[in-house]
Amino acid sequence: MDPGCLVRSVGDLYCSSPIDGDAAEDEPRRVGAETVGIILAGPNAERKRQYHVQFLNNVVWWVNAGEIEPYNEW
């Protein structure tokens, strides 16, 4: 999975606090199962098994590799 690839969440994804400390209190804290997104960045030295994904509901999160799968519904 590389930047630009479409993915979908395997299950519901939750966040208990604002991402990077800059999100407003009303920011979404859940991405529903099978929500489609695009990979913005892949794993790096700091986040070895995580992908930076922008989901269709405009939530941009770092997610673990096991929380997403390729979206192949063409």
WOMOPE-V403586 format. One record per residue. N is the residue number from 1. RES is the residue in one small letter. PHI is phi as a letter, one per 30 degrees, with the letter a starting at -180 (999 if undefined). PSI is psi in radians with two decimals (NA if undefined). OMEGA is omega in whole degrees, -180 to 180 (999 if undefined). Layout:
BEGIN
{{N | RES | PHI | PSI | OMEGA} {N | RES | PHI | PSI | OMEGA}}
END
This chain:
BEGIN
{{1 | m | 999 | 2.16 | -176} {2 | d | b | 2.83 | 175} {3 | p | e | 2.37 | -178} {4 | g | j | -0.26 | 179} {5 | c | d | 2.48 | 175} {6 | l | d | 2.42 | 178} {7 | v | b | 2.98 | 172} {8 | r | b | 2.66 | 180} {9 | s | d | 2.40 | -179} {10 | v | d | -0.66 | 179} {11 | g | b | -3.04 | 176} {12 | d | d | 2.38 | 177} {13 | l | c | 2.39 | -177} {14 | y | b | 2.65 | 175} {15 | c | b | 2.30 | -178} {16 | s | c | -0.25 | -180} {17 | s | b | 2.78 | 179} {18 | p | e | 2.48 | -180} {19 | i | d | 2.30 | 178} {20 | d | h | 0.29 | 174} {21 | g | i | 0.14 | -176} {22 | d | c | 0.06 | -179} {23 | a | d | 2.60 | 178} {24 | a | d | 2.80 | -179} {25 | e | d | -0.45 | -178} {26 | d | d | 0.10 | 178} {27 | e | d | 2.54 | 179} {28 | p | e | 2.48 | 179} {29 | r | c | 0.16 | -179} {30 | r | b | 2.44 | 171} {31 | v | c | 2.13 | -177} {32 | g | d | 2.73 | 177} {33 | a | e | 2.47 | 178} {34 | e | i | 0.34 | 174} {35 | t | d | 2.30 | -178} {36 | v | d | 2.55 | 177} {37 | g | a | 3.07 | 178} {38 | i | b | 2.40 | 179} {39 | i | d | 2.19 | 177} {40 | l | c | -0.62 | -180} {41 | a | a | 2.63 | -180} {42 | g | c | -3.01 | 179} {43 | p | e | 2.61 | 177} {44 | n | b | -3.04 | -177} {45 | a | d | -0.60 | -179} {46 | e | d | -0.59 | -177} {47 | r | b | 1.40 | -169} {48 | k | d | -0.55 | -178} {49 | r | b | 0.52 | -178} {50 | q | b | 2.69 | 178} {51 | y | b | 2.44 | 176} {52 | h | c | 1.99 | -172} {53 | v | b | 2.38 | 171} {54 | q | c | 1.97 | 180} {55 | f | d | 2.84 | -176} {56 | l | d | -0.47 | 178} {57 | n | d | 0.33 | 176} {58 | n | i | 0.46 | 173} {59 | v | c | 2.21 | 179} {60 | v | c | 1.98 | -177} {61 | w | b | 2.72 | 164} {62 | w | d | 2.20 | -180} {63 | v | b | 2.68 | 178} {64 | n | d | 2.63 | -178} {65 | a | e | -0.64 | -179} {66 | g | d | -0.11 | -178} {67 | e | c | -0.14 | 180} {68 | i | b | 2.79 | 175} {69 | e | b | 2.76 | 179} {70 | p | e | 2.51 | 178} {71 | y | c | 1.93 | -175} {72 | n | b | 0.70 | -178} {73 | e | c | 1.33 | -179} {74 | w | c | NA | 999}}
END
